[in-house]
Amino acid sequence: MLTRAVGVLDPDYPDNSGGLDTWCLQHLDLDVDDTYDYLRSERPDYVTFERWILDRRGGHLHEAKIARFNQIVLHRQHIRPHKIIKTYADIGFDPDVDTCTSALLLNTLQDWHRFRNVDLQSETSDIPSNMAPLVGSIEVGPLNVMQLPRTWHKVLLEAKGLLNSDYPACGNGLDLNVLTTLGLDRDETVEYLRQALPVYLEFERWVVERIGGVDRLKVKAFQTSMLNREHPEPKRSLIHQLTGCDRTITNGVLLNHLEDWRYAYDLAIRP
């Protein structure tokens, strides 16, 4: 909604679909028109938006409805032939070979493909310089490895001179950990990404060529550690201060998401 309001949302994306956007608000027991009127008029940062939701619901949300909606998002399938054909064509899947119907995965790959081909590579790209990465640590591609897409995203932004200076393109934390977990050399991986600027599926194919196969036990251990990681001080307080979020939040993944969204909001929505 906010990106459409300031004219940077891809015209192929609705700011209010009759699908997940509407279903999400309905599962929160929110009036769709009322919510969009608020977003259009106030253009709040994300933490403020969640507080508005809680205020509308008297401080209480229906946990079962939310859990049900989350399951819809996680397990929804694309079943309409024309949707499969279009999405496969967009991301380079072969309809005679590939069988994926996960709406979550296919939509994610489509987003990343358009980011690289339309936003990153276009001479008329409207990505502002000093942009925060907007691929989260928990997002995955077909290899089902968290953090790998975020590392790809950051290095590509850095290669084009667009990455926010507060973010390393491939740092010593989760970036290095995921590459080490997979058995990849950091310098070689970063050099490949900077030179080739691949779409995400090309990057995963390159990874498989280098390592042969993914050690699932190592990946599981890495991902468990990442999901349970807590930010120490003073980093935790700095993110609390930047975002205005509840100071009881200590989970590193959640705090990083809120930080990313706030940086992007301050840069692109209310500079």
C-alpha positions as CSV (number, residue, x, y, z in Angstrom):
1,M,0.0,0.0,0.0
2,L,2.7,2.5,1.0
3,T,4.9,1.8,-2.0
4,R,1.9,2.4,-4.3
5,A,1.1,5.6,-2.5
6,V,4.6,7.0,-3.3
7,G,4.6,5.6,-6.8
8,V,7.3,2.9,-6.5
9,L,5.2,-0.2,-6.6
10,D,5.5,-2.3,-9.8
11,P,2.3,-1.7,-11.7
12,D,1.8,-5.5,-12.1
13,Y,1.3,-5.8,-8.4
14,P,-2.1,-4.7,-6.8
15,D,-1.9,-2.7,-3.6
16,N,-5.0,-4.5,-2.4
17,S,-5.7,-7.9,-4.0
18,G,-8.8,-9.9,-3.5
19,G,-6.6,-12.7,-2.2
20,L,-4.0,-12.6,0.5
21,D,-4.2,-8.9,1.3
22,T,-8.0,-9.1,1.9
23,W,-7.8,-12.5,3.6
24,C,-5.1,-11.2,6.0
25,L,-7.2,-8.3,7.2
26,Q,-10.3,-10.5,7.4
27,H,-8.5,-13.0,9.7
28,L,-7.5,-10.0,11.9
29,D,-11.2,-9.0,12.0
30,L,-10.4,-5.6,10.4
31,D,-12.6,-3.7,8.0
32,V,-10.7,-3.7,4.7
33,D,-11.8,-0.2,3.6
34,D,-11.2,1.3,7.0
35,T,-7.7,-0.2,7.1
36,Y,-6.8,1.1,3.6
37,D,-8.2,4.5,4.4
38,Y,-5.8,4.6,7.4
39,L,-2.8,3.5,5.4
40,R,-3.4,6.0,2.6
41,S,-4.0,8.9,4.9
42,E,-1.4,8.3,7.6
43,R,1.3,6.2,5.8
44,P,2.5,4.8,9.1
45,D,5.8,2.9,9.7
46,Y,5.2,-0.8,10.3
47,V,5.4,-0.8,14.1
48,T,2.9,2.0,14.2
49,F,0.6,0.1,11.9
50,E,0.6,-3.0,14.2
51,R,-0.2,-0.8,17.1
52,W,-3.1,0.7,15.2
53,I,-4.3,-2.9,14.6
54,L,-4.1,-3.8,18.3
55,D,-6.0,-0.6,19.2
56,R,-8.8,-1.5,16.7
57,R,-9.0,-5.0,18.3
58,G,-9.0,-3.8,21.9
59,G,-5.5,-5.2,22.4
60,H,-6.5,-8.8,21.6
61,L,-6.1,-10.8,18.4
62,H,-7.8,-14.1,17.5
63,E,-4.9,-16.5,17.7
64,A,-6.6,-19.4,16.0
65,K,-7.6,-17.2,13.0
66,I,-4.1,-15.9,12.7
67,A,-2.7,-19.4,12.8
68,R,-5.1,-20.6,10.2
69,F,-4.2,-17.7,7.9
70,N,-0.5,-18.4,8.3
71,Q,-1.1,-22.0,7.3
72,I,-3.0,-20.8,4.2
73,V,0.0,-18.7,3.2
74,L,2.5,-21.5,3.8
75,H,0.6,-24.2,2.0
76,R,-1.4,-22.5,-0.7
77,Q,-0.9,-24.0,-4.2
78,H,-1.2,-22.5,-7.6
79,I,-3.6,-24.7,-9.4
80,R,-4.9,-22.6,-12.3
81,P,-3.0,-23.6,-15.5
82,H,-2.6,-20.0,-16.8
83,K,-1.1,-19.0,-13.5
84,I,1.4,-21.8,-13.6
85,I,2.3,-21.1,-17.2
86,K,2.9,-17.3,-16.6
87,T,4.9,-17.8,-13.4
88,Y,7.0,-20.6,-14.8
89,A,7.7,-18.4,-17.9
90,D,8.7,-15.4,-15.6
91,I,11.2,-17.4,-13.5
92,G,12.5,-19.8,-16.1
93,F,11.0,-23.1,-14.9
94,D,10.4,-25.8,-17.6
95,P,6.8,-26.9,-17.6
96,D,7.8,-30.2,-19.1
97,V,10.2,-30.9,-16.2
98,D,9.4,-28.8,-13.1
99,T,6.5,-29.7,-10.9
100,C,6.4,-27.0,-8.2
101,T,3.0,-25.6,-7.4
102,S,3.8,-23.9,-4.0
103,A,2.3,-20.4,-4.4
104,L,4.7,-19.1,-1.7
105,L,7.8,-20.3,-3.4
106,L,6.7,-19.4,-7.0
107,N,5.6,-15.9,-6.0
108,T,8.8,-15.4,-4.0
109,L,10.9,-16.5,-7.0
110,Q,8.8,-14.3,-9.3
111,D,9.4,-11.3,-7.0
112,W,13.2,-11.9,-6.9
113,H,13.4,-12.4,-10.6
114,R,11.6,-9.1,-11.3
115,F,13.9,-7.4,-8.7
116,R,17.0,-8.5,-10.6
117,N,15.7,-8.0,-14.2
118,V,13.4,-5.0,-13.8
119,D,14.7,-3.1,-10.8
120,L,18.4,-3.8,-10.6
121,Q,19.3,-4.0,-14.2
122,S,17.1,-1.3,-15.7
123,E,18.6,2.0,-16.6
124,T,15.4,3.6,-15.3
125,S,15.6,1.7,-11.9
126,D,13.9,3.7,-9.1
127,I,15.8,1.9,-6.3
128,P,17.1,4.7,-4.1
129,S,20.8,4.5,-3.2
130,N,21.6,3.5,0.4
131,M,18.7,1.0,0.4
132,A,18.2,-1.5,3.1
133,P,17.9,-5.2,2.0
134,L,14.3,-6.3,1.8
135,V,14.8,-10.1,1.5
136,G,14.6,-11.5,5.0
137,S,16.9,-14.0,6.7
138,I,14.1,-16.6,6.9
139,E,13.2,-16.5,3.2
140,V,14.2,-19.5,1.1
141,G,14.4,-20.7,-2.5
142,P,14.1,-24.2,-3.9
143,L,17.2,-25.3,-1.9
144,N,15.3,-24.4,1.3
145,V,18.3,-22.7,2.9
146,M,17.6,-19.6,5.0
147,Q,19.9,-16.5,4.7
148,L,21.2,-17.6,1.3
149,P,18.7,-15.4,-0.7
150,R,19.4,-12.4,1.6
151,T,23.1,-12.7,1.0
152,W,22.5,-12.9,-2.8
153,H,20.2,-9.8,-2.5
154,K,22.7,-7.8,-0.5
155,V,25.7,-8.5,-2.7
156,L,23.7,-7.6,-5.8
157,L,22.6,-4.3,-4.2
158,E,26.2,-3.6,-3.2
159,A,27.5,-4.4,-6.7
160,K,25.3,-1.7,-8.1
161,G,26.2,0.8,-5.4
162,L,22.7,0.7,-3.8
163,L,23.2,-1.1,-0.5
164,N,22.8,0.9,2.7
165,S,26.2,1.6,4.2
166,D,25.1,0.1,7.6
167,Y,24.9,-3.3,6.0
168,P,27.8,-5.5,4.9
169,A,27.3,-7.1,1.5
170,C,28.6,-10.4,3.0
171,G,29.5,-10.0,6.6
172,N,31.1,-12.2,9.2
173,G,27.8,-13.2,10.8
174,L,24.9,-15.0,9.1
175,D,26.3,-14.4,5.6
176,L,29.6,-16.1,6.4
177,N,27.8,-18.8,8.5
178,V,25.5,-19.9,5.7
179,L,28.3,-20.1,3.1
180,T,30.4,-22.0,5.5
181,T,27.5,-24.4,6.3
182,L,27.1,-25.1,2.6
183,G,30.9,-25.5,2.0
184,L,31.2,-22.4,-0.1
185,D,34.3,-20.1,-0.3
186,R,33.2,-16.5,0.6
187,D,35.6,-14.7,-1.7
188,E,34.7,-16.9,-4.7
189,T,31.0,-16.6,-4.0
190,V,31.0,-12.8,-3.7
191,E,33.1,-12.5,-6.8
192,Y,30.7,-14.6,-8.8
193,L,27.7,-12.6,-7.6
194,R,29.3,-9.3,-8.3
195,Q,30.5,-10.3,-11.8
196,A,27.5,-12.4,-13.0
197,L,24.7,-10.5,-11.2
198,P,22.6,-13.8,-11.6
199,V,18.9,-14.2,-11.0
200,Y,18.4,-16.2,-7.9
201,L,17.7,-19.6,-9.5
202,E,21.0,-19.2,-11.4
203,F,22.8,-18.6,-8.1
204,E,21.3,-21.7,-6.6
205,R,22.4,-23.7,-9.6
206,W,25.9,-22.3,-9.3
207,V,25.9,-23.3,-5.6
208,V,24.9,-26.9,-6.4
209,E,27.6,-27.1,-9.1
210,R,30.2,-26.1,-6.4
211,I,29.1,-28.3,-3.5
212,G,27.3,-31.2,-5.2
213,G,24.6,-31.5,-2.6
214,V,23.3,-29.8,0.6
215,D,24.2,-31.3,3.9
216,R,20.7,-31.1,5.5
217,L,21.9,-31.8,9.1
218,K,24.4,-28.9,8.9
219,V,21.7,-26.6,7.4
220,K,19.2,-27.6,10.1
221,A,21.7,-26.8,12.8
222,F,22.5,-23.4,11.2
223,Q,18.9,-22.5,10.8
224,T,17.9,-23.5,14.3
225,S,20.8,-21.4,15.7
226,M,19.7,-18.5,13.5
227,L,16.1,-18.6,14.5
228,N,16.9,-18.7,18.2
229,R,19.6,-16.1,18.1
230,E,19.1,-13.0,20.3
231,H,20.7,-9.7,19.8
232,P,23.1,-8.6,22.5
233,E,23.4,-5.1,23.8
234,P,24.0,-2.4,22.6
235,K,22.6,-3.5,19.2
236,R,19.3,-4.6,20.6
237,S,18.6,-1.2,22.2
238,L,19.7,0.6,19.0
239,I,17.1,-1.2,17.0
240,H,14.5,-0.6,19.7
241,Q,15.2,3.1,19.5
242,L,15.2,3.2,15.7
243,T,12.0,1.3,15.2
244,G,10.0,2.1,18.4
245,C,9.2,-1.5,18.9
246,D,8.4,-3.3,22.1
247,R,11.7,-3.4,24.2
248,T,10.9,-6.9,25.3
249,I,11.7,-8.1,21.7
250,T,15.1,-9.7,21.7
251,N,14.9,-12.2,18.8
252,G,17.5,-11.4,16.2
253,V,15.5,-12.3,13.1
254,L,12.5,-10.3,14.1
255,L,14.6,-7.3,15.1
256,N,16.4,-7.4,11.8
257,H,13.1,-7.4,9.9
258,L,11.9,-4.4,11.8
259,E,15.2,-2.6,11.3
260,D,15.1,-3.3,7.5
261,W,11.6,-2.1,7.2
262,R,12.3,1.1,9.1
263,Y,15.3,2.0,7.1
264,A,13.4,1.4,3.9
265,Y,10.4,3.4,5.2
266,D,12.6,6.4,6.2
267,L,14.3,6.3,2.8
268,A,11.5,5.6,0.3
269,I,8.2,6.4,2.1
270,R,8.9,9.4,4.3
271,P,12.4,10.6,3.4
